[in-house]
């Protein structure tokens, strides 16, 4: 049985905001904008961790060989 998920306030806001335009090209454009936004945030956080010494080349190698999707 599938568990019902609740729409987050962000999802609801985006649904309302973009409900007027149902074109596939607009959806792809929005997806691209959001992807670049979150990629920028991820890059900034990675840079911060690198600068603080939390993340380094050795740690990246360890993570490269770890299954991050495995359940604990």
Backbone as a printed PyTorch tensor [residue, N CA C, xyz], in Angstrom:
tensor([[[  0.8410,  -1.1730,   0.0000],
         [  0.0000,   0.0000,   0.0000],
         [  0.8900,   1.2410,   0.0000]],

        [[  0.5920,   2.1850,  -0.8750],
         [  1.3830,   3.4120,  -0.9490],
         [  0.9670,   4.3750,   0.1470]],

        [[  1.9660,   5.0210,   0.7150],
         [  1.7110,   6.0020,   1.7520],
         [  1.4560,   7.3600,   1.0980]],

        [[  0.4190,   8.0440,   1.5180],
         [  0.1080,   9.3650,   0.9750],
         [  1.1260,  10.3790,   1.4740]],

        [[  1.5540,  11.2410,   0.5840],
         [  2.4740,  12.3030,   0.9820],
         [  1.7440,  13.6290,   0.9280]],

        [[  2.1390,  14.4990,   1.7910],
         [  1.4970,  15.8080,   1.8730],
         [  2.3110,  16.8110,   1.0570]],

        [[  1.6390,  17.6760,   0.3330],
         [  2.3050,  18.7130,  -0.4550],
         [  2.8890,  19.7470,   0.4990]],

        [[  4.1350,  20.1040,   0.2400],
         [  4.8030,  21.0960,   1.0740],
         [  4.3280,  22.4940,   0.6840]],

        [[  4.5080,  23.4690,   1.5600],
         [  4.1360,  24.8410,   1.2130],
         [  4.8490,  25.3370,  -0.0560]],

        [[  6.0990,  24.9380,  -0.2490],
         [  6.8340,  25.3480,  -1.4480],
         [  6.1990,  24.7500,  -2.6960]],

        [[  5.8560,  23.4670,  -2.6430],
         [  5.2200,  22.8160,  -3.7830],
         [  3.8850,  23.4820,  -4.1110]],

        [[  3.1130,  23.7610,  -3.0970],
         [  1.8100,  24.3980,  -3.2980],
         [  1.9740,  25.7740,  -3.9280]],

        [[  2.9340,  26.5300,  -3.4400],
         [  3.1890,  27.8590,  -3.9930],
         [  3.5710,  27.7670,  -5.4640]],

        [[  4.4500,  26.8300,  -5.8010],
         [  4.8720,  26.6680,  -7.1900],
         [  3.7140,  26.2250,  -8.0780]],

        [[  2.8810,  25.3330,  -7.5670],
         [  1.7080,  24.9060,  -8.3400],
         [  0.7880,  26.0820,  -8.6490]],

        [[  0.5360,  26.9060,  -7.6700],
         [ -0.3200,  28.0760,  -7.8820],
         [  0.3440,  29.0860,  -8.8240]],

        [[  1.6300,  29.3050,  -8.6200],
         [  2.3550,  30.2980,  -9.3970],
         [  2.3940,  29.9510, -10.8810]],

        [[  2.5540,  28.6640, -11.1920],
         [  2.7260,  28.2720, -12.5830],
         [  1.5190,  27.5710, -13.1830]],

        [[  0.3990,  27.6150, -12.5290],
         [ -0.7950,  26.9480, -13.0380],
         [ -1.3450,  27.6090, -14.3050]],

        [[ -0.9690,  28.8520, -14.5500],
         [ -1.4810,  29.5630, -15.7150],
         [ -0.8350,  29.1070, -17.0180]],

        [[  0.3470,  28.5430, -16.9800],
         [  1.0850,  28.1570, -18.1840],
         [  1.3180,  26.6550, -18.1810]],

        [[  0.6530,  25.9560, -19.0880],
         [  0.7170,  24.5020, -19.0980],
         [  1.6360,  23.9480, -20.1850]],

        [[  2.4900,  24.7840, -20.7660],
         [  3.3460,  24.3260, -21.8560],
         [  4.5380,  23.5270, -21.3430]],

        [[  4.9520,  22.5440, -22.1230],
         [  6.0980,  21.7150, -21.7750],
         [  7.3780,  22.5390, -21.7860]],

        [[  7.4910,  23.4730, -22.7160],
         [  8.7130,  24.2910, -22.7900],
         [  8.8760,  25.1460, -21.5390]],

        [[  7.7920,  25.6780, -21.0150],
         [  7.8580,  26.4750, -19.7900],
         [  8.2440,  25.5900, -18.6040]],

        [[  7.7010,  24.3800, -18.5600],
         [  8.0470,  23.4570, -17.4790],
         [  9.5350,  23.1340, -17.5110]],

        [[ 10.0960,  22.9120, -18.6830],
         [ 11.5250,  22.6280, -18.8090],
         [ 12.3730,  23.8350, -18.4120]],

        [[ 11.8920,  25.0300, -18.7580],
         [ 12.5990,  26.2530, -18.3880],
         [ 12.6220,  26.4140, -16.8640]],

        [[ 11.5120,  26.1720, -16.2150],
         [ 11.4210,  26.2750, -14.7540],
         [ 12.3230,  25.2270, -14.1050]],

        [[ 12.2980,  24.0200, -14.6450],
         [ 13.1610,  22.9530, -14.1310],
         [ 14.6300,  23.3680, -14.2210]],

        [[ 15.0190,  23.9700, -15.3410],
         [ 16.3960,  24.4100, -15.5420],
         [ 16.7790,  25.5180, -14.5470]],

        [[ 15.8970,  26.4630, -14.3430],
         [ 16.1620,  27.5550, -13.3950],
         [ 16.3350,  27.0060, -11.9760]],

        [[ 15.4340,  26.1160, -11.5720],
         [ 15.5270,  25.5370, -10.2290],
         [ 16.7830,  24.6820, -10.0760]],

        [[ 17.1340,  23.9370, -11.1240],
         [ 18.3310,  23.1080, -11.0680],
         [ 19.5770,  23.9730, -10.8840]],

        [[ 19.6720,  25.0660, -11.6240],
         [ 20.8280,  25.9520, -11.4910],
         [ 20.8750,  26.6270, -10.1130]],

        [[ 19.7260,  26.9950,  -9.6080],
         [ 19.6590,  27.6080,  -8.2770],
         [ 20.2020,  26.6480,  -7.2120]],

        [[ 19.6850,  25.4170,  -7.2120],
         [ 20.1150,  24.4610,  -6.1920],
         [ 21.5380,  23.9880,  -6.4200]],

        [[ 21.9970,  23.9370,  -7.6690],
         [ 23.3900,  23.5910,  -7.9340],
         [ 24.3110,  24.6600,  -7.3520]],

        [[ 23.9180,  25.9210,  -7.4740],
         [ 24.6960,  27.0090,  -6.8860],
         [ 24.7780,  26.8950,  -5.3720]],

        [[ 23.6640,  26.5460,  -4.7520],
         [ 23.6630,  26.3690,  -3.2920],
         [ 24.5390,  25.1930,  -2.8780]],

        [[ 24.4660,  24.1080,  -3.6420],
         [ 25.2900,  22.9440,  -3.3560],
         [ 26.7730,  23.2720,  -3.5070]],

        [[ 27.1290,  23.9790,  -4.5720],
         [ 28.5180,  24.3770,  -4.7860],
         [ 29.0270,  25.2610,  -3.6490]],

        [[ 28.1930,  26.1990,  -3.2130],
         [ 28.5930,  27.1000,  -2.1280],
         [ 28.8210,  26.3220,  -0.8310]],

        [[ 27.9470,  25.3510,  -0.5590],
         [ 28.1070,  24.5480,   0.6560],
         [ 29.3470,  23.6650,   0.5670]],

        [[ 29.5970,  23.0810,  -0.5960],
         [ 30.8010,  22.2650,  -0.7740],
         [ 32.0550,  23.1190,  -0.6030]],

        [[ 32.0410,  24.3220,  -1.1540],
         [ 33.1800,  25.2340,  -0.9810],
         [ 33.4030,  25.5700,   0.4900]],

        [[ 32.3130,  25.8100,   1.2120],
         [ 32.4210,  26.1260,   2.6350],
         [ 33.0340,  24.9560,   3.4050]],

        [[ 32.5530,  23.7450,   3.1310],
         [ 33.0780,  22.5600,   3.8050],
         [ 34.5470,  22.3380,   3.4600]],

        [[ 34.9090,  22.6040,   2.2190],
         [ 36.3080,  22.4610,   1.7980],
         [ 37.1820,  23.4790,   2.5380]],

        [[ 36.7260,  24.7190,   2.5640],
         [ 37.4900,  25.7810,   3.2280],
         [ 37.6560,  25.5320,   4.7240]],

        [[ 36.6570,  24.8990,   5.3520],
         [ 36.7160,  24.6050,   6.7870],
         [ 37.4690,  23.3100,   7.0790]],

        [[ 37.8910,  22.5960,   6.0460],
         [ 38.6460,  21.3680,   6.2390],
         [ 37.8020,  20.1380,   6.5250]],

        [[ 36.4930,  20.2850,   6.4570],
         [ 35.6000,  19.1490,   6.6780],
         [ 35.6460,  18.2080,   5.4770]],

        [[ 35.8110,  18.7790,   4.3070],
         [ 35.8340,  18.0300,   3.0590],
         [ 37.1980,  18.2180,   2.4120]],

        [[ 37.7990,  17.1070,   2.0000],
         [ 39.0690,  17.1650,   1.2830],
         [ 39.0990,  16.0290,   0.2580]],

        [[ 40.1960,  15.9120,  -0.4860],
         [ 40.2660,  14.9180,  -1.5460],
         [ 40.1380,  13.4950,  -1.0030]],

        [[ 40.7260,  13.2310,   0.1540],
         [ 40.6290,  11.8950,   0.7600],
         [ 39.1820,  11.5540,   1.0950]],

        [[ 38.4750,  12.4990,   1.6730],
         [ 37.0580,  12.2720,   2.0290],
         [ 36.2110,  12.0820,   0.7810]],

        [[ 36.4980,  12.8260,  -0.2830],
         [ 35.7650,  12.6460,  -1.5390],
         [ 35.9720,  11.2370,  -2.0930]],

        [[ 37.1810,  10.7190,  -1.9930],
         [ 37.4610,   9.3520,  -2.4500],
         [ 36.6880,   8.3340,  -1.6220]],

        [[ 36.6120,   8.5460,  -0.3090],
         [ 35.8430,   7.6410,   0.5500],
         [ 34.3680,   7.6480,   0.1430]],

        [[ 33.8200,   8.8330,  -0.0990],
         [ 32.4110,   8.9610,  -0.4750],
         [ 32.1350,   8.3620,  -1.8490]],

        [[ 33.1250,   8.4270,  -2.7310],
         [ 32.9490,   7.9130,  -4.0890],
         [ 32.6660,   6.4160,  -4.0880]],

        [[ 33.1770,   5.7050,  -3.1110],
         [ 33.0270,   4.2540,  -3.0570],
         [ 31.9310,   3.8050,  -2.0830]],

        [[ 31.2110,   4.7400,  -1.5230],
         [ 30.1760,   4.4210,  -0.5500],
         [ 28.8050,   4.4850,  -1.2100]],

        [[ 27.9380,   3.5300,  -0.8710],
         [ 26.5730,   3.5370,  -1.3890],
         [ 25.7430,   4.4580,  -0.4860]],

        [[ 25.5000,   5.6500,  -0.9670],
         [ 24.7700,   6.6360,  -0.1640],
         [ 23.2610,   6.4000,  -0.1590]],

        [[ 22.8130,   5.4710,  -0.9940],
         [ 21.3800,   5.1780,  -1.0490],
         [ 20.9980,   3.9800,  -0.1920]],

        [[ 21.9670,   3.2950,   0.3560],
         [ 21.6880,   2.1240,   1.1910],
         [ 21.0170,   2.5580,   2.4930]],

        [[ 20.0660,   1.8040,   2.9160],
         [ 19.3820,   2.1180,   4.1840],
         [ 20.2640,   1.6940,   5.3390]],

        [[ 20.3010,   2.5210,   6.3440],
         [ 21.1540,   2.2380,   7.5210],
         [ 20.5310,   1.1980,   8.4030]]])
